[in-house]
Amino acid sequence: NYWNIGAGWTNYYDGSFLIGNSTGDKFFINSLGNTGIGTTTPDSKLSVTSASTSSEDILYLKSGIDNVDEYLGIAFETGVGGNGPHGAIRVYNGPSASDAYMALLTTTDGGTLTQGLILDHLGNATFAGTGYFGGRITVVPGYTGYDQLKIASNLTANTNKTSGIFTENYEGTATSLFQVFTQDNNNTIYYGSADGNYCGIQNHRFYVNADSNTPGSGHELALHI
């Protein structure tokens, strides 16, 4: 094997810099300053290309951080104002010593990053919170308005397109919990199914704790419809 390091050859990679060996080109910078790893036609500031047809991690970032709440990440800076960073993707150690979670961070002042979306070590998602772990999806209070959780519907008026929440069992049967249907500027909430695409709710059972102020005290049926 041999290696070539230097300027690109005339009429081949004019005005470029190339590192390669007998098996092919490995590292390339074109006349625009675009850098290619595994490619001689980079279409951005950094293009990483693999010829493998198997699954792989094409970019691997590694750090020696070993304390809870320390992170490894990628930061972004735009021209919107402030010194940045204006966004980041980070992997944090925690909540315990052998766990790790991922977070998307944004800013409202041009530099102070806040965790907006967290995916924890168990696959649970948390919106607008820091260090909250628990339910499969958690929305943390803090917004001054009322739309803590927004479920959008079809934008075409007077069509039977509803927004809501439904469940799906192990057989793939979808059951609607509630749907909102809008027609002629009138909103209707359906507890059950607003159309034939979902199963309706056949039973409503409302349970309360035997001792309402004591979690784990057992529960009893309060109302069955």
Phi and psi in degrees as GROMACS dihedral restraints (atoms count N, CA, C in turn):
[ dihedral_restraints ]
;  ai    aj    ak    al  type     phi  dphi    fc
    3     4     5     6     1  -137.4    20    10
    4     5     6     7     1   159.3    20    10
    6     7     8     9     1  -120.6    20    10
    7     8     9    10     1   142.3    20    10
    9    10    11    12     1  -115.7    20    10
   10    11    12    13     1   127.7    20    10
   12    13    14    15     1  -132.0    20    10
   13    14    15    16     1   126.3    20    10
   15    16    17    18     1   151.6    20    10
   16    17    18    19     1  -166.8    20    10
   18    19    20    21     1   -67.0    20    10
   19    20    21    22     1   148.8    20    10
   21    22    23    24     1   -63.9    20    10
   22    23    24    25     1   150.5    20    10
   24    25    26    27     1   -70.5    20    10
   25    26    27    28     1   145.0    20    10
   27    28    29    30     1   -56.2    20    10
   28    29    30    31     1   136.7    20    10
   30    31    32    33     1    66.7    20    10
   31    32    33    34     1     6.0    20    10
   33    34    35    36     1  -118.7    20    10
   34    35    36    37     1   -62.0    20    10
   36    37    38    39     1  -125.6    20    10
   37    38    39    40     1    62.1    20    10
   39    40    41    42     1   -61.4    20    10
   40    41    42    43     1   128.8    20    10
   42    43    44    45     1    74.7    20    10
   43    44    45    46     1    21.7    20    10
   45    46    47    48     1  -119.7    20    10
   46    47    48    49     1   172.8    20    10
   48    49    50    51     1  -125.1    20    10
   49    50    51    52     1   136.2    20    10
   51    52    53    54     1  -137.6    20    10
   52    53    54    55     1   138.8    20    10
   54    55    56    57     1  -124.2    20    10
   55    56    57    58     1   124.7    20    10
   57    58    59    60     1  -156.2    20    10
   58    59    60    61     1   170.5    20    10
   60    61    62    63     1  -136.3    20    10
   61    62    63    64     1  -166.3    20    10
   63    64    65    66     1   -68.2    20    10
   64    65    66    67     1   -14.1    20    10
   66    67    68    69     1   -94.1    20    10
   67    68    69    70     1    -5.6    20    10
   69    70    71    72     1   140.1    20    10
   70    71    72    73     1   175.9    20    10
   72    73    74    75     1   -77.6    20    10
   73    74    75    76     1   136.1    20    10
   75    76    77    78     1  -111.2    20    10
   76    77    78    79     1   -42.0    20    10
   78    79    80    81     1  -138.6    20    10
   79    80    81    82     1   132.3    20    10
   81    82    83    84     1  -145.0    20    10
   82    83    84    85     1   134.9    20    10
   84    85    86    87     1  -124.4    20    10
   85    86    87    88     1   121.6    20    10
   87    88    89    90     1   -88.6    20    10
   88    89    90    91     1  -177.6    20    10
   90    91    92    93     1   -68.4    20    10
   91    92    93    94     1   -16.7    20    10
   93    94    95    96     1   -89.8    20    10
   94    95    96    97     1    -5.3    20    10
   96    97    98    99     1    90.0    20    10
   97    98    99   100     1     2.4    20    10
   99   100   101   102     1   -72.5    20    10
  100   101   102   103     1   137.0    20    10
  102   103   104   105     1  -110.1    20    10
  103   104   105   106     1   132.4    20    10
  105   106   107   108     1  -120.3    20    10
  106   107   108   109     1   132.9    20    10
  108   109   110   111     1  -113.8    20    10
  109   110   111   112     1   114.1    20    10
  111   112   113   114     1    84.5    20    10
  112   113   114   115     1     4.9    20    10
  114   115   116   117     1  -149.5    20    10
  115   116   117   118     1   147.6    20    10
  117   118   119   120     1  -105.7    20    10
  118   119   120   121     1    11.6    20    10
  120   121   122   123     1  -129.2    20    10
  121   122   123   124     1    60.2    20    10
  123   124   125   126     1   -66.0    20    10
  124   125   126   127     1   131.4    20    10
  126   127   128   129     1  -105.7    20    10
  127   128   129   130     1    12.9    20    10
  129   130   131   132     1  -152.2    20    10
  130   131   132   133     1  -178.9    20    10
  132   133   134   135     1   -59.4    20    10
  133   134   135   136     1   -30.8    20    10
  135   136   137   138     1  -144.0    20    10
  136   137   138   139     1   120.3    20    10
  138   139   140   141     1  -121.6    20    10
  139   140   141   142     1   123.8    20    10
  141   142   143   144     1  -114.7    20    10
  142   143   144   145     1   121.7    20    10
  144   145   146   147     1  -125.2    20    10
  145   146   147   148     1   137.2    20    10
  147   148   149   150     1  -121.7    20    10
  148   149   150   151     1   140.1    20    10
  150   151   152   153     1   -89.8    20    10
  151   152   153   154     1    -1.0    20    10
  153   154   155   156     1   -68.8    20    10
  154   155   156   157     1   143.8    20    10
  156   157   158   159     1  -101.3    20    10
  157   158   159   160     1    10.3    20    10
  159   160   161   162     1  -107.1    20    10
  160   161   162   163     1   158.8    20    10
  162   163   164   165     1   -63.5    20    10
  163   164   165   166     1   140.5    20    10
  165   166   167   168     1  -162.3    20    10
  166   167   168   169     1   159.1    20    10
  168   169   170   171     1   -90.8    20    10
  169   170   171   172     1   107.5    20    10
  171   172   173   174     1   -78.3    20    10
  172   173   174   175     1   -19.4    20    10
  174   175   176   177     1  -132.8    20    10
  175   176   177   178     1   125.9    20    10
  177   178   179   180     1  -126.0    20    10
  178   179   180   181     1   114.9    20    10
  180   181   182   183     1  -104.1    20    10
  181   182   183   184     1   134.2    20    10
  183   184   185   186     1  -135.8    20    10
  184   185   186   187     1   141.1    20    10
  186   187   188   189     1  -140.4    20    10
  187   188   189   190     1   160.3    20    10
  189   190   191   192     1   -95.5    20    10
  190   191   192   193     1    11.2    20    10
  192   193   194   195     1   -59.1    20    10
  193   194   195   196     1   136.6    20    10
  195   196   197   198     1  -139.3    20    10
  196   197   198   199     1    12.8    20    10
  198   199   200   201     1  -111.4    20    10
  199   200   201   202     1   148.1    20    10
  201   202   203   204     1   -59.8    20    10
  202   203   204   205     1   137.6    20    10
  204   205   206   207     1    82.4    20    10
  205   206   207   208     1    -6.8    20    10
  207   208   209   210     1   -76.5    20    10
  208   209   210   211     1   156.8    20    10
  210   211   212   213     1  -140.2    20    10
  211   212   213   214     1   160.1    20    10
  213   214   215   216     1  -124.3    20    10
  214   215   216   217     1   131.2    20    10
  216   217   218   219     1  -158.6    20    10
  217   218   219   220     1  -175.1    20    10
  219   220   221   222     1  -126.6    20    10
  220   221   222   223     1   129.1    20    10
  222   223   224   225     1  -110.2    20    10
  223   224   225   226     1   154.5    20    10
  225   226   227   228     1  -128.5    20    10
  226   227   228   229     1   140.8    20    10
  228   229   230   231     1  -132.3    20    10
  229   230   231   232     1   131.1    20    10
  231   232   233   234     1  -117.5    20    10
  232   233   234   235     1  -170.2    20    10
  234   235   236   237     1  -100.6    20    10
  235   236   237   238     1    23.4    20    10
  237   238   239   240     1   -77.1    20    10
  238   239   240   241     1   -14.2    20    10
  240   241   242   243     1   130.3    20    10
  241   242   243   244     1   153.5    20    10
  243   244   245   246     1    78.9    20    10
  244   245   246   247     1   168.2    20    10
  246   247   248   249     1   -83.4    20    10
  247   248   249   250     1    -5.7    20    10
  249   250   251   252     1    75.6    20    10
  250   251   252   253     1  -179.2    20    10
  252   253   254   255     1   -71.2    20    10
  253   254   255   256     1   156.9    20    10
  255   256   257   258     1  -103.8    20    10
  256   257   258   259     1    -3.4    20    10
  258   259   260   261     1  -173.5    20    10
  259   260   261   262     1   161.2    20    10
  261   262   263   264     1  -161.0    20    10
  262   263   264   265     1   155.0    20    10
  264   265   266   267     1  -118.5    20    10
  265   266   267   268     1   123.1    20    10
  267   268   269   270     1  -134.0    20    10
  268   269   270   271     1   146.9    20    10
  270   271   272   273     1  -110.7    20    10
  271   272   273   274     1   121.4    20    10
  273   274   275   276     1  -104.1    20    10
  274   275   276   277     1   146.7    20    10
  276   277   278   279     1   -76.1    20    10
  277   278   279   280     1   136.5    20    10
  279   280   281   282     1   128.6    20    10
  280   281   282   283     1   173.8    20    10
  282   283   284   285     1   -75.9    20    10
  283   284   285   286     1   -20.0    20    10
  285   286   287   288     1  -110.9    20    10
  286   287   288   289     1   176.4    20    10
  288   289   290   291     1   -62.0    20    10
  289   290   291   292     1   -29.9    20    10
  291   292   293   294     1  -102.6    20    10
  292   293   294   295     1     8.5    20    10
  294   295   296   297     1  -106.0    20    10
  295   296   297   298     1   164.9    20    10
  297   298   299   300     1  -149.9    20    10
  298   299   300   301     1   147.0    20    10
  300   301   302   303     1  -136.1    20    10
  301   302   303   304     1   160.5    20    10
  303   304   305   306     1  -113.8    20    10
  304   305   306   307     1   145.3    20    10
  306   307   308   309     1  -140.4    20    10
  307   308   309   310     1   144.7    20    10
  309   310   311   312     1  -101.2    20    10
  310   311   312   313     1   130.9    20    10
  312   313   314   315     1  -122.0    20    10
  313   314   315   316     1   144.5    20    10
  315   316   317   318     1  -135.8    20    10
  316   317   318   319     1   175.7    20    10
  318   319   320   321     1  -136.2    20    10
  319   320   321   322     1   153.4    20    10
  321   322   323   324     1  -117.4    20    10
  322   323   324   325     1    -1.7    20    10
  324   325   326   327     1  -126.8    20    10
  325   326   327   328     1    12.3    20    10
  327   328   329   330     1    81.2    20    10
  328   329   330   331     1    19.4    20    10
  330   331   332   333     1  -176.7    20    10
  331   332   333   334     1   -33.0    20    10
  333   334   335   336     1   -86.0    20    10
  334   335   336   337     1   113.2    20    10
  336   337   338   339     1   -87.2    20    10
  337   338   339   340     1   140.6    20    10
  339   340   341   342     1  -128.5    20    10
  340   341   342   343     1   136.5    20    10
  342   343   344   345     1   -66.9    20    10
  343   344   345   346     1   123.9    20    10
  345   346   347   348     1  -105.5    20    10
  346   347   348   349     1   -38.5    20    10
  348   349   350   351     1  -134.6    20    10
  349   350   351   352     1   127.8    20    10
  351   352   353   354     1  -120.3    20    10
  352   353   354   355     1   132.7    20    10
  354   355   356   357     1  -116.1    20    10
  355   356   357   358     1   110.0    20    10
  357   358   359   360     1   -84.2    20    10
  358   359   360   361     1  -176.7    20    10
  360   361   362   363     1   -68.0    20    10
  361   362   363   364     1   -13.2    20    10
  363   364   365   366     1  -105.0    20    10
  364   365   366   367     1     2.3    20    10
  366   367   368   369     1    88.7    20    10
  367   368   369   370     1     8.3    20    10
  369   370   371   372     1   -80.7    20    10
  370   371   372   373     1   143.5    20    10
  372   373   374   375     1  -110.9    20    10
  373   374   375   376     1   134.4    20    10
  375   376   377   378     1  -125.6    20    10
  376   377   378   379     1   131.7    20    10
  378   379   380   381     1  -107.8    20    10
  379   380   381   382     1   135.5    20    10
  381   382   383   384     1    59.0    20    10
  382   383   384   385     1    39.2    20    10
  384   385   386   387     1  -145.4    20    10
  385   386   387   388     1   159.9    20    10
  387   388   389   390     1  -121.7    20    10
  388   389   390   391     1   120.9    20    10
  390   391   392   393     1    76.3    20    10
  391   392   393   394     1    15.4    20    10
  393   394   395   396     1   -92.6    20    10
  394   395   396   397     1   127.3    20    10
  396   397   398   399     1  -134.7    20    10
  397   398   399   400     1   143.4    20    10
  399   400   401   402     1   164.7    20    10
  400   401   402   403     1   -95.9    20    10
  402   403   404   405     1   -69.7    20    10
  403   404   405   406     1   165.1    20    10
  405   406   407   408     1   -59.9    20    10
  406   407   408   409     1   -38.6    20    10
  408   409   410   411     1  -134.2    20    10
  409   410   411   412     1   124.8    20    10
  411   412   413   414     1  -125.1    20    10
  412   413   414   415     1   128.0    20    10
  414   415   416   417     1  -110.4    20    10
  415   416   417   418     1   116.8    20    10
  417   418   419   420     1   -88.5    20    10
  418   419   420   421     1   129.5    20    10
  420   421   422   423     1   -61.1    20    10
  421   422   423   424     1   158.3    20    10
  423   424   425   426     1   154.1    20    10
  424   425   426   427     1   -26.9    20    10
  426   427   428   429     1   -72.4    20    10
  427   428   429   430     1   142.8    20    10
  429   430   431   432     1   -78.4    20    10
  430   431   432   433     1   -15.6    20    10
  432   433   434   435     1   -90.7    20    10
  433   434   435   436     1  -162.9    20    10
  435   436   437   438     1  -102.9    20    10
  436   437   438   439     1   -17.4    20    10
  438   439   440   441     1   -86.2    20    10
  439   440   441   442     1    66.5    20    10
  441   442   443   444     1   -64.4    20    10
  442   443   444   445     1   -37.5    20    10
  444   445   446   447     1  -131.2    20    10
  445   446   447   448     1   118.7    20    10
  447   448   449   450     1  -114.1    20    10
  448   449   450   451     1   129.2    20    10
  450   451   452   453     1  -118.5    20    10
  451   452   453   454     1   109.7    20    10
  453   454   455   456     1   -85.7    20    10
  454   455   456   457     1   151.7    20    10
  456   457   458   459     1  -115.6    20    10
  457   458   459   460     1  -179.2    20    10
  459   460   461   462     1   -60.4    20    10
  460   461   462   463     1   141.5    20    10
  462   463   464   465     1   -86.8    20    10
  463   464   465   466     1    -5.7    20    10
  465   466   467   468     1   -84.7    20    10
  466   467   468   469     1   124.9    20    10
  468   469   470   471     1   -70.6    20    10
  469   470   471   472     1   152.0    20    10
  471   472   473   474     1    57.3    20    10
  472   473   474   475     1    34.9    20    10
  474   475   476   477     1  -121.9    20    10
  475   476   477   478     1   151.1    20    10
  477   478   479   480     1   -78.8    20    10
  478   479   480   481     1    64.1    20    10
  480   481   482   483     1  -120.0    20    10
  481   482   483   484     1   115.9    20    10
  483   484   485   486     1  -111.8    20    10
  484   485   486   487     1   159.9    20    10
  486   487   488   489     1  -118.9    20    10
  487   488   489   490     1   147.2    20    10
  489   490   491   492     1   172.5    20    10
  490   491   492   493     1  -159.7    20    10
  492   493   494   495     1  -128.5    20    10
  493   494   495   496     1   133.4    20    10
  495   496   497   498     1  -135.7    20    10
  496   497   498   499     1   161.2    20    10
  498   499   500   501     1  -114.4    20    10
  499   500   501   502     1   162.7    20    10
  501   502   503   504     1  -138.5    20    10
  502   503   504   505     1   127.3    20    10
  504   505   506   507     1   -89.0    20    10
  505   506   507   508     1  -175.7    20    10
  507   508   509   510     1   -66.6    20    10
  508   509   510   511     1   -17.7    20    10
  510   511   512   513     1   -91.2    20    10
  511   512   513   514     1    -0.5    20    10
  513   514   515   516     1    85.8    20    10
  514   515   516   517     1     9.1    20    10
  516   517   518   519     1   -80.4    20    10
  517   518   519   520     1   125.4    20    10
  519   520   521   522     1   -95.4    20    10
  520   521   522   523     1   129.4    20    10
  522   523   524   525     1  -120.6    20    10
  523   524   525   526     1   125.1    20    10
  525   526   527   528     1   -81.0    20    10
  526   527   528   529     1   131.1    20    10
  528   529   530   531     1   -85.0    20    10
  529   530   531   532     1   -48.7    20    10
  531   532   533   534     1  -157.8    20    10
  532   533   534   535     1   155.8    20    10
  534   535   536   537     1  -141.2    20    10
  535   536   537   538     1   150.8    20    10
  537   538   539   540     1  -114.2    20    10
  538   539   540   541     1   125.3    20    10
  540   541   542   543     1  -119.7    20    10
  541   542   543   544     1   129.8    20    10
  543   544   545   546     1  -118.0    20    10
  544   545   546   547     1   127.9    20    10
  546   547   548   549     1  -149.1    20    10
  547   548   549   550     1   133.7    20    10
  549   550   551   552     1    52.8    20    10
  550   551   552   553     1    42.6    20    10
  552   553   554   555     1    64.5    20    10
  553   554   555   556     1    17.9    20    10
  555   556   557   558     1  -112.1    20    10
  556   557   558   559     1   132.3    20    10
  558   559   560   561     1  -104.1    20    10
  559   560   561   562     1   133.6    20    10
  561   562   563   564     1  -128.9    20    10
  562   563   564   565     1   131.5    20    10
  564   565   566   567     1   -99.3    20    10
  565   566   567   568     1   124.3    20    10
  567   568   569   570     1  -103.7    20    10
  568   569   570   571     1   118.4    20    10
  570   571   572   573     1   -89.5    20    10
  571   572   573   574     1    95.4    20    10
  573   574   575   576     1   129.8    20    10
  574   575   576   577     1  -140.0    20    10
  576   577   578   579     1  -111.4    20    10
  577   578   579   580     1   133.2    20    10
  579   580   581   582     1   -90.1    20    10
  580   581   582   583     1    -8.8    20    10
  582   583   584   585     1  -148.1    20    10
  583   584   585   586     1   179.4    20    10
  585   586   587   588     1   -84.9    20    10
  586   587   588   589     1     5.7    20    10
  588   589   590   591     1   -81.7    20    10
  589   590   591   592     1   -11.8    20    10
  591   592   593   594     1  -130.8    20    10
  592   593   594   595     1   154.4    20    10
  594   595   596   597     1   -74.8    20    10
  595   596   597   598     1   144.7    20    10
  597   598   599   600     1   -85.1    20    10
  598   599   600   601     1   167.7    20    10
  600   601   602   603     1   -81.8    20    10
  601   602   603   604     1   125.4    20    10
  603   604   605   606     1   -93.6    20    10
  604   605   606   607     1   -27.4    20    10
  606   607   608   609     1  -136.5    20    10
  607   608   609   610     1   141.2    20    10
  609   610   611   612     1  -119.1    20    10
  610   611   612   613     1   118.8    20    10
  612   613   614   615     1  -122.8    20    10
  613   614   615   616     1   121.7    20    10
  615   616   617   618     1  -108.0    20    10
  616   617   618   619     1   118.8    20    10
  618   619   620   621     1  -111.7    20    10
  619   620   621   622     1   149.7    20    10
  621   622   623   624     1  -131.3    20    10
  622   623   624   625     1   157.7    20    10
  624   625   626   627     1   -65.9    20    10
  625   626   627   628     1   145.9    20    10
  627   628   629   630     1   -57.6    20    10
  628   629   630   631     1   -41.0    20    10
  630   631   632   633     1  -114.5    20    10
  631   632   633   634     1   106.7    20    10
  633   634   635   636     1   -60.8    20    10
  634   635   636   637     1   -20.6    20    10
  636   637   638   639     1   -99.6    20    10
  637   638   639   640     1     4.1    20    10
  639   640   641   642     1  -125.3    20    10
  640   641   642   643     1   103.9    20    10
  642   643   644   645     1   -60.8    20    10
  643   644   645   646     1   144.1    20    10
  645   646   647   648     1    78.8    20    10
  646   647   648   649     1    10.9    20    10
  648   649   650   651     1   -84.5    20    10
  649   650   651   652     1     6.3    20    10
  651   652   653   654     1    92.7    20    10
  652   653   654   655     1   158.2    20    10
  654   655   656   657     1  -128.5    20    10
  655   656   657   658     1   158.6    20    10
  657   658   659   660     1  -141.2    20    10
  658   659   660   661     1   152.4    20    10
  660   661   662   663     1   -72.7    20    10
  661   662   663   664     1   125.8    20    10
  663   664   665   666     1  -101.0    20    10
  664   665   666   667     1   -35.3    20    10
  666   667   668   669     1  -154.0    20    10
  667   668   669   670     1   135.1    20    10
  669   670   671   672     1  -128.9    20    10
  670   671   672   673     1   122.0    20    10
